[in-house]
Amino acid sequence: MNTTAVTIDQIKSKLSQIPIEKLPEVYDFVEFIRIRSRPKAKNIIKLEGIWKGLGFEKINDLESEIRKIRRDSEKQLIGRIDKWNT
């Protein structure tokens, strides 16, 4: 049977043929499908303000400081690579 052609009335008629002691299983299965079919809530994490109060606001030119740290790190890394190659 084509799943798009199944109607609620057809499902109800089949349910009437199920033994009463099996109805809790049917209910659990229907509930499982219903919950699984719900759109999932997006887990949005806001990062606004995570650096606040950590001292970065005391740095006058943060961009220049970052560039300096990158240059220093690059020099250290190149120095280590040179040692490995000798």
Buried (B, 14 or more C-beta within 10 A) or exposed (E): EEEEEEEEEEEEEEEEEEEEEEEEEEEEEEEEEEEEEEEEEEEEEEEEEEEEEEEEEEEEEEEEEEEEEEEEEEEEEEEEEEEEEE
